[in-house]
Amino acid sequence: MAVNPLKGADVADIEKHHWPDPSDPGRRAGVYDQVKHWHDNTDYFVATTSVVSGLMLDIGPYLRGFDDFFMDLYINPEFAHKLIGKMTDLLIEYYVSFLEPIGEYVGWVEFSSDHGMQDRPLVKPDLYREFFKEPYRRLFNEVRKVAPNAKIWMHCCGSVRELIPDFIDMGVDVLNSLQPKAAGMDSFELKKEFGNEIVFHGGLDIQQGGITASKQEAVDEAKRRIDAFAPGGGYIFAPSNHFMQDVPLENFYAIYETAQEYGKYR
């Protein structure tokens, strides 16, 4: 962003800010007819992608500026709580207005919110619980009211092992991306510790793994993640983020074929 619109703002400025209208009907034009058609005429599993890009922990730094947003958690908690609360209210209205007409047909609702760096969470767990946990829980709870059959799916990059118990408590059903080379994110350990409480989605190493090298190394990496996460169920095989252009096409096909052949539950 070229400008952080709430940089230097005080609490009173939060309500004065020109916020977008989350209930604008143009945001969901045509969605009901398309989803109803899929439901009535196909065997598709309907999942919504993120209705907005990011949640409170992602949008806040863009509004406030990264330095100020994270410093607010320590030196300006009143402002931090007010801003996070305002974003939560808007996101709830955004998701609810989008999902209300189609909620009965939706199988999962996707949220994207990066909480981790390569070596640690973006914020200390105690600060996360103080400022973010309840707002996220409130958002997920409101979504469940209008999409009662949907699972809560959350994309979250980085080292977030310390926060996974909180994700489970907040109501996350499916966790993505399981970045295996981030600190504390060993696939086998995650499965052992949390595999009975949450579904894992992702895990294939695209950061430092062999999927960009030989075809055999790509196959080995796919088998490694299946071996780690699949036992007992509760795993959806996928890369830990988007495949990049440095993945040879033959490796991509080899990974897919390996998942089809090796990934069958026995």
Summary of the structure (lengths in Angstrom):
residues: 266
radius of gyration: 19.9
end to end distance: 49.4
largest distance: 59.6
contacts: 813
relative contact order: 0.10
helix: 52%
strand: 11%
